[in-house]
Amino acid sequence: MIAHNTYLEIASGLGLLGLIPFLLILYRGFNMPGKLISDSNMGELAWGVRAAFLGMLTSLFFLSVPFKLDLWVMLALASIFGKSSNNDSK
């Protein structure tokens, strides 16, 4: 069966043991670009990535696509921004 919602599909397919790590990965991915928002060089790009990620999170309420490539590309971009902010602070 298809749940017509990515979050519900993961919860029904993997249970809480799958849903909680999925939500934590999404939470972490949304917060990673936030470290660069105050940076003058990368701030606007970080806002753009964060806005695109928020759009992707919203679309997951209406689509049942837990393994869609776009989601994982957005997570990769967010982690790149997080790594870049960690390198800049050292």
C-alpha positions as CSV (number, residue, x, y, z in Angstrom):
1,M,0.0,0.0,0.0
2,I,1.0,3.6,-0.6
3,A,0.5,6.1,2.1
4,H,0.5,9.1,-0.2
5,N,2.8,10.9,2.3
6,T,6.5,10.1,2.6
7,Y,6.6,10.5,6.4
8,L,3.6,8.1,6.8
9,E,5.1,5.6,4.3
10,I,8.4,5.5,6.2
11,A,6.5,5.1,9.5
12,S,4.3,2.3,8.2
13,G,7.1,0.5,6.4
14,L,9.9,0.9,8.9
15,G,8.2,1.8,12.1
16,L,9.5,4.2,14.7
17,L,13.0,2.7,14.5
18,G,13.1,4.0,10.9
19,L,11.0,7.2,11.2
20,I,13.0,8.7,14.0
21,P,16.4,8.5,12.3
22,F,14.8,9.8,9.0
23,L,13.4,12.8,10.8
24,L,16.7,13.4,12.6
25,I,18.6,13.4,9.3
26,L,16.1,15.8,7.8
27,Y,16.3,18.1,10.9
28,R,20.1,18.1,10.8
29,G,20.1,18.7,7.0
30,F,17.8,21.7,7.5
31,N,19.9,23.2,10.3
32,M,23.4,22.8,8.6
33,P,23.2,25.7,6.2
34,G,22.0,28.0,9.0
35,K,25.6,28.2,10.3
36,L,26.6,30.1,7.1
37,I,23.7,32.6,7.0
38,S,25.6,35.3,8.8
39,D,28.6,34.8,6.4
40,S,28.8,37.6,3.9
41,N,30.2,35.4,1.1
42,M,28.0,32.4,1.4
43,G,24.9,33.8,3.3
44,E,22.6,34.2,0.3
45,L,23.5,30.8,-1.1
46,A,22.9,29.2,2.4
47,W,19.5,30.9,2.5
48,G,18.7,29.5,-1.0
49,V,19.7,26.0,0.0
50,R,17.6,26.2,3.2
51,A,14.6,27.6,1.3
52,A,14.9,24.8,-1.3
53,F,15.2,22.2,1.5
54,L,12.1,23.6,3.2
55,G,10.2,23.3,-0.1
56,M,11.4,19.7,-0.4
57,L,10.2,18.9,3.2
58,T,6.8,20.4,2.4
59,S,6.5,18.4,-0.8
60,L,7.1,15.2,1.2
61,F,3.7,15.8,2.8
62,F,2.0,15.4,-0.5
63,L,4.2,12.9,-2.3
64,S,5.2,9.4,-1.5
65,V,8.8,9.4,-2.6
66,P,11.2,8.5,0.2
67,F,13.9,7.4,-2.2
68,K,13.7,10.3,-4.6
69,L,17.1,11.6,-5.7
70,D,16.2,15.2,-5.1
71,L,15.9,14.8,-1.4
72,W,19.3,13.1,-1.0
73,V,20.9,15.8,-3.3
74,M,19.5,18.5,-1.0
75,L,20.9,16.6,2.1
76,A,24.3,16.4,0.4
77,L,24.3,20.2,-0.3
78,A,23.3,20.9,3.3
79,S,26.1,18.7,4.6
80,I,28.6,20.4,2.2
81,F,27.5,23.7,3.7
82,G,27.9,22.3,7.2
83,K,31.4,21.0,6.5
84,S,32.3,24.4,4.9
85,S,31.2,26.3,8.0
86,N,33.2,23.9,10.2
87,N,36.3,24.5,8.1
88,D,35.9,28.3,8.2
89,S,35.6,28.4,12.0
90,K,38.9,26.6,12.5
